[in-house]
Amino acid sequence: MPRMRRMFADGLTARQDKMMRGLEGVAASVAAGQPPEAADLEELFLASHSLKGTAPGFGAEDLGWVADRLCRLVKPWSPETPPDSAQLEQARAFLDEIAREAGAVVERADQETPPE
């Protein structure tokens, strides 16, 4: 299992990048007074939803819990129902928390993965 957790940990940066890219796209559209792009909304939702589902299986329950909270926040967002500024700030706070939890997952994987 340590090698599997290592693979999971190694993929966290890419997942975080997807969530951030999606959120930045949504926020830029909202700031410009435009409806958010469906692709940005989908990228943010799918990345958070995926992390919510996989993290607990690798012993990262706290990471999965935060990803679930982000997923629930962004699920109702659409081009027709964009987020308000408070929701965008909450999403940023969840992403900050995800980054902290992901760092802890990587640290644990570093400690338990034997050198090759």
C-alpha atoms as an extended CHARMM CRD file, in Angstrom:
* protein
*
       116  EXT
         1         1  MET       CA              0.0000000000        0.0000000000        0.0000000000  PROA      1               0.0000000000
         2         2  PRO       CA              2.8260000000        2.5250000000        0.5690000000  PROA      2               0.0000000000
         3         3  ARG       CA              3.6540000000        2.5520000000       -3.1420000000  PROA      3               0.0000000000
         4         4  MET       CA              0.0030000000        3.1520000000       -4.0330000000  PROA      4               0.0000000000
         5         5  ARG       CA             -0.1830000000        6.0240000000       -1.5530000000  PROA      5               0.0000000000
         6         6  ARG       CA              3.0110000000        7.3820000000       -3.1290000000  PROA      6               0.0000000000
         7         7  MET       CA              1.3720000000        7.3310000000       -6.5690000000  PROA      7               0.0000000000
         8         8  PHE       CA             -1.7060000000        9.0380000000       -5.1530000000  PROA      8               0.0000000000
         9         9  ALA       CA              0.4440000000       11.6740000000       -3.4430000000  PROA      9               0.0000000000
        10        10  ASP       CA              2.4400000000       12.2690000000       -6.6180000000  PROA      10              0.0000000000
        11        11  GLY       CA             -0.7820000000       13.0250000000       -8.5210000000  PROA      11              0.0000000000
        12        12  LEU       CA             -2.1190000000       15.5740000000       -6.0500000000  PROA      12              0.0000000000
        13        13  THR       CA             -0.3910000000       18.5710000000       -7.6450000000  PROA      13              0.0000000000
        14        14  ALA       CA             -2.0870000000       17.9150000000      -10.9740000000  PROA      14              0.0000000000
        15        15  ARG       CA             -5.4780000000       17.6130000000       -9.2520000000  PROA      15              0.0000000000
        16        16  GLN       CA             -4.9210000000       20.8400000000       -7.3540000000  PROA      16              0.0000000000
        17        17  ASP       CA             -3.8570000000       22.5740000000      -10.5770000000  PROA      17              0.0000000000
        18        18  LYS       CA             -7.1080000000       21.5060000000      -12.2700000000  PROA      18              0.0000000000
        19        19  MET       CA             -9.2090000000       22.8240000000       -9.4160000000  PROA      19              0.0000000000
        20        20  MET       CA             -7.2850000000       26.0940000000       -9.3140000000  PROA      20              0.0000000000
        21        21  ARG       CA             -7.4420000000       26.5400000000      -13.0870000000  PROA      21              0.0000000000
        22        22  GLY       CA            -11.1940000000       25.9740000000      -13.0360000000  PROA      22              0.0000000000
        23        23  LEU       CA            -11.7270000000       28.3710000000      -10.1400000000  PROA      23              0.0000000000
        24        24  GLU       CA             -9.5450000000       31.0550000000      -11.7080000000  PROA      24              0.0000000000
        25        25  GLY       CA            -11.5210000000       30.7870000000      -14.9470000000  PROA      25              0.0000000000
        26        26  VAL       CA            -14.8310000000       31.0570000000      -13.1140000000  PROA      26              0.0000000000
        27        27  ALA       CA            -13.6130000000       34.0030000000      -11.0260000000  PROA      27              0.0000000000
        28        28  ALA       CA            -12.2570000000       35.8370000000      -14.0920000000  PROA      28              0.0000000000
        29        29  SER       CA            -15.5820000000       35.4710000000      -15.8970000000  PROA      29              0.0000000000
        30        30  VAL       CA            -17.5580000000       36.6520000000      -12.8870000000  PROA      30              0.0000000000
        31        31  ALA       CA            -15.2040000000       39.6280000000      -12.3970000000  PROA      31              0.0000000000
        32        32  ALA       CA            -15.7100000000       40.5880000000      -16.0470000000  PROA      32              0.0000000000
        33        33  GLY       CA            -19.4820000000       40.4290000000      -15.6340000000  PROA      33              0.0000000000
        34        34  GLN       CA            -19.7020000000       37.3650000000      -17.8790000000  PROA      34              0.0000000000
        35        35  PRO       CA            -21.2700000000       33.9890000000      -17.1770000000  PROA      35              0.0000000000
        36        36  PRO       CA            -18.6480000000       31.4260000000      -16.2080000000  PROA      36              0.0000000000
        37        37  GLU       CA            -17.5410000000       29.0400000000      -18.9180000000  PROA      37              0.0000000000
        38        38  ALA       CA            -19.0480000000       25.5730000000      -18.6310000000  PROA      38              0.0000000000
        39        39  ALA       CA            -15.5710000000       24.0700000000      -19.1620000000  PROA      39              0.0000000000
        40        40  ASP       CA            -14.1710000000       25.9350000000      -16.1350000000  PROA      40              0.0000000000
        41        41  LEU       CA            -17.1110000000       24.9030000000      -13.9730000000  PROA      41              0.0000000000
        42        42  GLU       CA            -16.7740000000       21.2950000000      -15.0940000000  PROA      42              0.0000000000
        43        43  GLU       CA            -13.0270000000       21.1940000000      -14.4830000000  PROA      43              0.0000000000
        44        44  LEU       CA            -13.4460000000       22.5280000000      -10.9450000000  PROA      44              0.0000000000
        45        45  PHE       CA            -16.3490000000       20.2510000000      -10.0940000000  PROA      45              0.0000000000
        46        46  LEU       CA            -14.9400000000       17.0510000000      -11.5920000000  PROA      46              0.0000000000
        47        47  ALA       CA            -11.5050000000       17.4700000000      -10.0260000000  PROA      47              0.0000000000
        48        48  SER       CA            -12.9900000000       18.1210000000       -6.5710000000  PROA      48              0.0000000000
        49        49  HSD       CA            -15.5020000000       15.2910000000       -6.9610000000  PROA      49              0.0000000000
        50        50  SER       CA            -12.7840000000       12.8470000000       -7.9910000000  PROA      50              0.0000000000
        51        51  LEU       CA            -10.5690000000       13.8240000000       -5.0710000000  PROA      51              0.0000000000
        52        52  LYS       CA            -13.4950000000       13.5130000000       -2.6760000000  PROA      52              0.0000000000
        53        53  GLY       CA            -13.9920000000        9.9440000000       -3.7880000000  PROA      53              0.0000000000
        54        54  THR       CA            -10.4070000000        8.7200000000       -3.9650000000  PROA      54              0.0000000000
        55        55  ALA       CA             -8.6900000000       10.4100000000       -1.0180000000  PROA      55              0.0000000000
        56        56  PRO       CA            -10.2950000000        8.3320000000        1.7590000000  PROA      56              0.0000000000
        57        57  GLY       CA             -9.2170000000        5.1140000000        0.0390000000  PROA      57              0.0000000000
        58        58  PHE       CA             -5.6110000000        6.2090000000        0.4860000000  PROA      58              0.0000000000
        59        59  GLY       CA             -5.9960000000        7.1260000000        4.1420000000  PROA      59              0.0000000000
        60        60  ALA       CA             -6.4950000000       10.8350000000        3.4340000000  PROA      60              0.0000000000
        61        61  GLU       CA             -9.9150000000       11.2290000000        5.0380000000  PROA      61              0.0000000000
        62        62  ASP       CA             -9.4060000000       14.8990000000        5.9150000000  PROA      62              0.0000000000
        63        63  LEU       CA             -8.4110000000       15.6880000000        2.3370000000  PROA      63              0.0000000000
        64        64  GLY       CA            -11.4940000000       13.8810000000        1.0630000000  PROA      64              0.0000000000
        65        65  TRP       CA            -13.6900000000       15.7600000000        3.5170000000  PROA      65              0.0000000000
        66        66  VAL       CA            -12.4380000000       19.1710000000        2.3400000000  PROA      66              0.0000000000
        67        67  ALA       CA            -12.7470000000       18.1360000000       -1.3070000000  PROA      67              0.0000000000
        68        68  ASP       CA            -16.3410000000       17.0990000000       -0.5660000000  PROA      68              0.0000000000
        69        69  ARG       CA            -17.0910000000       20.5160000000        0.9180000000  PROA      69              0.0000000000
        70        70  LEU       CA            -15.6620000000       22.2080000000       -2.1920000000  PROA      70              0.0000000000
        71        71  CYS       CA            -17.6000000000       19.8540000000       -4.4350000000  PROA      71              0.0000000000
        72        72  ARG       CA            -20.8610000000       20.6360000000       -2.6320000000  PROA      72              0.0000000000
        73        73  LEU       CA            -20.1700000000       24.3740000000       -2.8520000000  PROA      73              0.0000000000
        74        74  VAL       CA            -19.5240000000       24.4230000000       -6.6000000000  PROA      74              0.0000000000
        75        75  LYS       CA            -22.0940000000       21.8180000000       -7.7070000000  PROA      75              0.0000000000
        76        76  PRO       CA            -24.9680000000       24.3180000000       -8.1300000000  PROA      76              0.0000000000
        77        77  TRP       CA            -22.8250000000       26.8350000000      -10.0400000000  PROA      77              0.0000000000
        78        78  SER       CA            -23.6250000000       27.1870000000      -13.7210000000  PROA      78              0.0000000000
        79        79  PRO       CA            -23.4750000000       29.8490000000      -16.4140000000  PROA      79              0.0000000000
        80        80  GLU       CA            -27.0590000000       30.6960000000      -15.4110000000  PROA      80              0.0000000000
        81        81  THR       CA            -26.3530000000       30.6520000000      -11.6490000000  PROA      81              0.0000000000
        82        82  PRO       CA            -22.7990000000       31.9380000000      -11.1810000000  PROA      82              0.0000000000
        83        83  PRO       CA            -21.1920000000       32.1550000000       -7.7630000000  PROA      83              0.0000000000
        84        84  ASP       CA            -21.1480000000       35.3830000000       -5.8170000000  PROA      84              0.0000000000
        85        85  SER       CA            -17.9840000000       36.8770000000       -4.3460000000  PROA      85              0.0000000000
        86        86  ALA       CA            -18.5170000000       35.1970000000       -0.9670000000  PROA      86              0.0000000000
        87        87  GLN       CA            -18.8070000000       31.7800000000       -2.6240000000  PROA      87              0.0000000000
        88        88  LEU       CA            -15.6410000000       32.4170000000       -4.6290000000  PROA      88              0.0000000000
        89        89  GLU       CA            -13.7890000000       33.3150000000       -1.4350000000  PROA      89              0.0000000000
        90        90  GLN       CA            -15.0870000000       30.1760000000        0.2560000000  PROA      90              0.0000000000
        91        91  ALA       CA            -13.8860000000       28.0900000000       -2.6920000000  PROA      91              0.0000000000
        92        92  ARG       CA            -10.4390000000       29.7070000000       -2.4320000000  PROA      92              0.0000000000
        93        93  ALA       CA            -10.3570000000       28.9140000000        1.2730000000  PROA      93              0.0000000000
        94        94  PHE       CA            -11.2300000000       25.2730000000        0.5310000000  PROA      94              0.0000000000
        95        95  LEU       CA             -8.4430000000       25.1270000000       -2.0570000000  PROA      95              0.0000000000
        96        96  ASP       CA             -6.0010000000       26.5060000000        0.5180000000  PROA      96              0.0000000000
        97        97  GLU       CA             -7.1440000000       23.8160000000        2.9430000000  PROA      97              0.0000000000
        98        98  ILE       CA             -6.8210000000       21.1670000000        0.2370000000  PROA      98              0.0000000000
        99        99  ALA       CA             -3.2450000000       22.3330000000       -0.3820000000  PROA      99              0.0000000000
       100       100  ARG       CA             -2.4190000000       21.9720000000        3.3300000000  PROA      100             0.0000000000
       101       101  GLU       CA             -3.9820000000       18.5200000000        3.5310000000  PROA      101             0.0000000000
       102       102  ALA       CA             -2.2790000000       17.4390000000        0.3050000000  PROA      102             0.0000000000
       103       103  GLY       CA              1.0530000000       18.5580000000        1.7610000000  PROA      103             0.0000000000
       104       104  ALA       CA              0.4400000000       16.3260000000        4.7690000000  PROA      104             0.0000000000
       105       105  VAL       CA             -0.3720000000       13.3930000000        2.4600000000  PROA      105             0.0000000000
       106       106  VAL       CA              2.8560000000       13.9300000000        0.5260000000  PROA      106             0.0000000000
       107       107  GLU       CA              4.8310000000       14.1620000000        3.7630000000  PROA      107             0.0000000000
       108       108  ARG       CA              3.3660000000       10.8650000000        5.0050000000  PROA      108             0.0000000000
       109       109  ALA       CA              4.1240000000        9.2210000000        1.6720000000  PROA      109             0.0000000000
       110       110  ASP       CA              7.6970000000       10.5200000000        1.8420000000  PROA      110             0.0000000000
       111       111  GLN       CA              8.0950000000        8.9710000000        5.2780000000  PROA      111             0.0000000000
       112       112  GLU       CA              6.7020000000        5.5670000000        4.3970000000  PROA      112             0.0000000000
       113       113  THR       CA              8.0250000000        5.0190000000        0.8700000000  PROA      113             0.0000000000
       114       114  PRO       CA             11.3290000000        3.1550000000        0.9600000000  PROA      114             0.0000000000
       115       115  PRO       CA             14.1120000000        4.5370000000       -1.2220000000  PROA      115             0.0000000000
       116       116  GLU       CA             14.6720000000        2.6570000000       -4.4730000000  PROA      116             0.0000000000
